[in-house]
Amino acid sequence: MIHPGPPPSASSDLPFLRGEVYLIEPSGIEENKYYLVVSNNARNSHLGTALMVRITTSVKPEIASIIILPHGECVSGRVLCDDIEEVWSDQVVRRIGALSISTMAAVNEALKSALGLS
């Protein structure tokens, strides 16, 4: 689905930072969802969007592209690194927090698995 957001040259009102978690209002879905920014900060600031992966509390299969968030993070559940979406600033409901460096290292490995880069 093409999102009717600002043109790519427009700057975002909200600078997305890699590792941050947001509550997002996804297009075509009534219930808000949690997402993690996985794209790099330079890309995010130039395009005004971010590539994000969904976070869920649903039980998922134990595969390398899905990580369970450890206790103490700003949200609980699983990060679905094979569910990558482009998110626009006007979809943000609110910023939740940021994941720890060690958890982001696990996300990096899960992304490599999801994209066949390992």
C-alpha positions as CSV (number, residue, x, y, z in Angstrom):
1,M,0.0,0.0,0.0
2,I,1.3,3.5,-0.9
3,H,1.2,5.9,2.0
4,P,0.0,9.4,1.2
5,G,2.7,11.0,3.3
6,P,5.0,13.9,2.6
7,P,7.3,13.7,-0.5
8,P,10.8,12.2,0.1
9,S,12.5,15.6,0.2
10,A,10.3,16.8,3.1
11,S,11.9,16.7,6.5
12,S,10.1,14.8,9.3
13,D,8.7,16.6,12.3
14,L,9.8,13.7,14.3
15,P,13.5,12.5,13.9
16,F,13.3,8.7,14.0
17,L,16.4,7.2,15.8
18,R,17.5,3.6,15.4
19,G,16.7,1.5,18.4
20,E,13.7,3.5,19.5
21,V,10.3,2.0,20.1
22,Y,7.1,3.8,19.0
23,L,3.4,3.1,19.3
24,I,2.2,3.4,15.7
25,E,-1.2,3.7,14.0
26,P,-0.6,1.3,11.0
27,S,-2.4,2.0,7.7
28,G,-5.6,-0.1,7.4
29,I,-5.5,-1.5,10.9
30,E,-7.7,-0.2,13.7
31,E,-5.5,-1.2,16.6
32,N,-2.2,0.6,17.3
33,K,1.0,-1.5,17.4
34,Y,4.5,-1.3,18.8
35,Y,7.3,-0.9,16.3
36,L,11.1,-0.7,16.6
37,V,13.2,1.6,14.3
38,V,15.9,-0.5,12.5
39,S,17.0,1.8,9.7
40,N,20.0,4.1,10.2
41,N,19.6,7.6,11.4
42,A,21.1,9.3,8.3
43,R,18.5,7.5,6.1
44,N,15.7,8.4,8.5
45,S,16.5,12.1,8.6
46,H,16.9,12.4,4.8
47,L,13.8,10.6,3.9
48,G,11.5,11.6,6.8
49,T,10.4,7.9,7.3
50,A,11.9,4.9,9.0
51,L,12.1,1.2,8.4
52,M,10.6,-0.5,11.4
53,V,9.9,-4.0,12.6
54,R,6.8,-5.0,14.6
55,I,6.9,-6.0,18.2
56,T,4.2,-8.4,19.4
57,T,3.2,-10.2,22.6
58,S,1.8,-13.1,20.5
59,V,3.5,-16.5,20.7
60,K,5.7,-17.0,17.6
61,P,7.9,-19.9,16.4
62,E,11.4,-20.0,17.7
63,I,13.4,-18.9,14.6
64,A,16.5,-16.8,14.2
65,S,14.6,-13.8,12.8
66,I,12.4,-13.4,15.9
67,I,13.9,-12.4,19.3
68,I,12.3,-12.4,22.7
69,L,12.8,-9.1,24.5
70,P,14.6,-9.6,27.8
71,H,13.2,-8.4,31.1
72,G,13.9,-4.7,31.7
73,E,13.3,-3.3,28.2
74,C,10.8,-0.5,27.6
75,V,8.3,-3.1,26.2
76,S,7.9,-6.8,26.4
77,G,7.2,-9.4,23.7
78,R,9.0,-10.5,20.5
79,V,10.7,-8.5,17.8
80,L,9.6,-9.7,14.4
81,C,12.7,-8.9,12.3
82,D,11.1,-10.5,9.2
83,D,8.2,-8.0,9.3
84,I,9.8,-4.8,8.0
85,E,7.6,-1.8,7.2
86,E,8.2,1.8,6.2
87,V,6.6,4.2,8.8
88,W,5.8,7.9,8.3
89,S,5.9,10.4,11.1
90,D,2.2,11.1,10.9
91,Q,1.6,7.4,11.9
92,V,3.3,7.9,15.3
93,V,1.0,7.9,18.3
94,R,3.9,8.3,20.8
95,R,7.5,7.4,21.5
96,I,7.8,4.6,24.1
97,G,11.6,4.4,24.7
98,A,14.7,2.8,23.4
99,L,16.1,-0.8,23.5
100,S,19.4,-1.5,25.2
101,I,22.6,-1.9,23.2
102,S,22.8,-5.6,23.9
103,T,19.2,-6.1,22.7
104,M,19.9,-4.1,19.5
105,A,22.9,-6.4,18.9
106,A,20.5,-9.4,19.0
107,V,18.1,-7.4,16.7
108,N,21.1,-6.9,14.3
109,E,21.7,-10.7,14.1
110,A,18.0,-11.4,13.7
111,L,17.8,-8.9,10.8
112,K,20.8,-10.6,9.2
113,S,18.9,-13.9,9.4
114,A,15.7,-12.4,8.0
115,L,17.5,-10.9,5.0
116,G,19.9,-13.8,4.4
117,L,23.0,-11.8,5.3
118,S,24.5,-14.1,7.8
